[in-house]
Amino acid sequence: MRRITMKCRVGKTLLALFMLAAGQAALAADVLGVACETPPPMHCAEGDCAAKTAMPGNVTEPDSGRQYFLDYPCDLQPGEEIVFVLNIHGAGSIANWQRHYFPASDYKEEYRLVVATPSAAGSASMGSGSGVRVWTPQTDDAYLQAITEQVTETFGADNIKSFWLAGHSQGGMTSRRLVCSEFFADKVDGMLSLSGGRIGQAPFVANFGPPLADGSPPPSRPRSSAEETLPGCDFSHIFAIGEYEIESLPDSSPWAERYQCEARNHTQVVDTRPGWVYDTARAGYPVWGREPAPGTADVYEYPACSDNRVVADVVRLDKGHTEGLEPEITQRILELMVSAKGGKLQASAQ
């Protein structure tokens, strides 16, 4: 009799777990037709990144017919708050490379993230070479707006705790162009620039850029003398850069001054594992980037900012422009992002 009772209890427990898993799977399948997976779908494993990063996406934006990647917590519950990240690649790149360069989707459960990662349709000539994929207002602004609307409608504006633009290189410059635009100004709570320019410039080194065909540094570029105009809307700002990309990091921030933050504090993050991706065709020139490796990053945070804003700089030591972010520094950046003030989209839902 005791054995039968135990078997019944085990059976009921297994049935309950099965029903719970089935319920979560059903919930996952209802999110724009994407069945949730952890690790995320089309994710690199050792040695297969080249094939998988060419994949265009798992969701179609209906107005344009263009695909993008959507990643979200597999245990997401109805009405649960999330942080929405629009993850924007750099010039010459593509969505699934960016998805591995800044692998926020690897931590979607831990930080309750919904991450949309699109590909640009614009093209521009870079030097004497052929055109490369870039973000342009004519080809891409309406598309990025439509993705934002699709994600917001799907998960509910009142459930989006905060909304961040995260852009690498030209994607960071695009984020800077968009963040205070008419469409995004009352929606975006934070901007993460990944080697895409700092508010309060950190000048690039003179020989910044991809190496020449023989692997030597590119020609020196004249330093910009244009005066910086600060953005006119409110948002948190995190800047991350490879040590070899810039002349030096300024020891102050006009964005921190705007929010009356206290003097910056310094910590270090040590990674024992490498990031996922790099520029396989042009690796070797330290400014541009080498093969992925473990590393250490300096984190400079300006604490106690007014309005609960976050202002921080991250310098990845012994790194260049294209080495994907390592696990620990990715998580430290995500911790800063989710700690910042949000609420713009929630306010719009009232």
N, C-alpha and C positions, 0 to 999 in steps of 0.2 A: 504493500500500500504506500509506504514511504517512497519507494522508487517511482511508482506511478505518479505521485504528487510532484516529485522533483522533475520528472519528465514533462509533466503538464506545465510547470512553471517555466522550464527552459523553453518549451514550445511557445508559450505565450510571449516570453521575452523576445525570442527570435522573430515571432510574428510582428510584435510591436516595432522592433528595429526595422524589419522589412517594410512595414507600412510607413514608418517615418522616412526611410530612404526613398520609397516610392513617391511620397508626398513632396519631398524636396526635389526629386527628379522632375516631377510634374511642374513644380513651381519654376525650376530652371528652364524647362523647355518652353515655357510661356513667355520668356523674355526675348522678344523679337525673333523667336524661332531658334535661339542659340541654346543648346543643351550645355549646361555648365560643366566645366572640367577643371580638375586640379591635379597636376599642373595644367596650365592653360593650353588650349588646342594649338597645334602647329608650333609647339615650343621646341627650341633646340635641345638636343642632347649632345654629348661629346662627339665632335666630328661631323655633324650633319647640319650645321647652321647654314651653309651656303645654299642648300636646296630649299630649306624651309623658310628662309627670310624672303624668298621671292613670292610667297603666297600673298594674295591681295587683301584677304579679310574673311570674316564669317558672317557679316551683316551687310545688307544692301540699304543704302539711303535712297528712298523711293523717288524723290524729286530729280536727282541726277542719275540714278541707276549705278552709282559708284559704290564700291565696297569699302568697309573699314572693319577693324577688329574691335569687338566688344568683350570685355572681361569683367566679371562681377563675382561677388562671394557666392559660393555654391550653397551655403546655408542661410542665404538672405531670407528674412521673414517679411511678410507684408507690413508696411508701415515703418520699417526700420530705417533709421537715418544712415546715409552714406556720404562719402566724399567723392565727387565727380572730378576726374582728371582727363583733360583733352591733351593727348600726348603727341607732339608735332615734330616730325623728323626734319633733318637739315637738307641742304641742297645736295642733289645727286643720290639721295637715300630713298627709302621706302618704308611703309608702315611696319612691317614685321622686323626690320632691322632696328627701328626705333624702339619697338616693343621689347627688344633685348638690350639695347643700349641703356635705356632707363627702364629697368624691368619692374615697374610698379605692380604689374599684374601678378608677379610672383608672390606678392604679399597682400593680395586682395582680401583674403579672409582675415588676416591679422589686423589690418587697418580699415576694413570695411570700405573698400574702394570699388568704384565703377570707373573703368578706364576705357576710353575710346581712342583708337589709334588709326588715323587715316593716312592716305597717300595723296600727295599733290598731283595736279594735272598740268601745271604750268611748266614752261621750259625757258631756259636762258643759256646763252653762250658764256662759258667760263674761259677767258683767255683765248687761245687759238684752237681750243678743242671744240667738239660738237656740243650741242645743247644738252643740259642736264635738267633733271626734274627739280623745280622750285615752286614755292608758294607765291602766287600772284593774286592781286585783288580781282582781276577779271575772271580767272579760272577757278578760284578756290574760296573766296570769302563767303559766297552764298552757300557753298557746300559745307563749310565749317559751321555756319549758322544753322543749317538744316540738321546736321548731326547733333548740335546742341539742343535744338528743339525736339528731335526724336528721342534723345536720351532723357530729357527733362519730362516729356510727356509720358514716357514709359515707366520711369521710376517715381515720378511725382515731384513737382517743385517743392512741396512741403516736406519731402523726405531728403532733399539734398542739403546736407548740413553746410557744405562749402563746395565751391567750384574753382578749380585751378587750371590755368594754362601752363603746360610744361613743354618747352621747346628747346631742341638742340640746334646750335649754330644758326642757320637761316630760319629755322623753326622758332628759335628764341627771338630773333629779330621780328619775325612775323607776330609772335605773341605780344611783343612790345608795341607793334603797330596796331594790333587789335584791341588791347586790353581796355583802353578808354574810348573805343569807338562807340557809336550810338547803340549798336546792338549789344555789345559785351559789357559796357561800363556798369550797368545796373545788374549784372549777373556774376561777373568774375570777382572772386574774393582773394585770389593770390596768383602770382606769376613766378614760376620757376624757370630761370634762364640757365641752360646747360651749355656753356661756352657760346652763348648767343648775345652777349652784351650785358653790362651791369648798369644799373641806375647809379650814376656817379662813376664814370668810366674807369675801367682797368685796362689801359692800352695794350693791344696785342703787340708782340715782338715784331720787329721790322720784317723778319723773314717768315712771317706766319703764312701758312697755306700748305697745300700738298707738295711733295717733293717733285723735282723734275724727273724725266724718264730715267735718268741715270742714278736717281736716288739722292742727288745733291739738293741743297735748300733752294727754294724759289727766290727770285730777285727781291730785294728790299722794297717795301712799299712806303710811300710818304705817310707820315703820321697825320691823322685828321686834325685840323685846327678849328673845326666847327664847334660852336658853343652848344652844350647840351641843354635841351629843353626838358624839364621834368614833366612826367605825366600829370594830368589834371584831375584824376579820379583816385579813389581810395582802394588800396589793396596791399596785401603782404607781398614781400619780395625776397626770394632766395636766389643767390647767384652761385653757380658751381663751375669750376674751371680746372683744367690741367695746369700744373706748375709751369710747364715749358711754353704755354701759349701766351702768357702775358709778361710784360716787363716787371710788374710788381702789383700787389694788391694794395689799394689805398687803405690807410689806417682809420678812415672815417667814412661815413655814408650820408649823403644828403637825404636819403629816404629815412634813415634812422633819426636824423635831425627833425624831419617833418613830423615824426610821431613821438618826438621827445624821449627816445629810448636812452637807456643808461649806456655807459661806456662798454664797449664790446668785451666779451670774455672768450677765452680760447680753450678748446679741448681737442683731443685727437681721437680719431677712429681708426682702428687697425683691422685690415682684412687679411685673412689667411687664404682666401680663395679668390680667383680672378673673376672678372666680368665675363659676359657671354660672347661679345662680338668685337671686331676691329675692322679696319680697312685692309682686307686681305691682299688687295692689289698694290697697295702703296705703303705697307708697314715698314718701319725702320727709321725714318726721320723722326727724332724725338718730339719735335713740335707738333707734327701731324699725328703721331701715335705709333706704338709698336704692338706686338702681340700681347694679349691679356695676361696679366700677372697679378699676384697679391699686391697690396699696397697700404699706404697710410694717408689719411686726409686730415688737414687742419680745418677745424670748424670754428668760425668766428660768429658768435651770436650777440646781437644787441638786445639785452633783456629789458623787461618792464616798459615796453612800448605802449603808448596811449592807444586806446580803443582796441586793446588786445591784438594788435598787429604783430607779425613776425618779420624781422629783418635779419638776414644772416648771409654769410659768405662761406663757401667751401672751396678749399684749394687741395686738389688731389696731387700729392707729391710724386715726382718722378713719372708724371703722366702727360700725355698730349691730347690732341683734339678728338680722336676717334676711338679710344679705348673705352669699352663699355663699363658702366659703373659696377663696382663690386657689391656683394650682398650687404655688408654691414653699413657702408656709407649710403647705399640706397635706402636702407631702413632708417638711418638717422635723418635723412632728408624727409622721408615720409612722416616721421614723428613730428618734425617741425611743421610740416604742412597741416597735419590733422589737428595740431594744437592751436592753429591760428584762428582768428575770428572769421566766421562765415556769415551765412544768413541772407545774402542778397536774393537768391532765388526763392528762399522761403518767404521773404518779405513780399515778393511779387505775387505769391500765392494767396496772400491774405485778402 
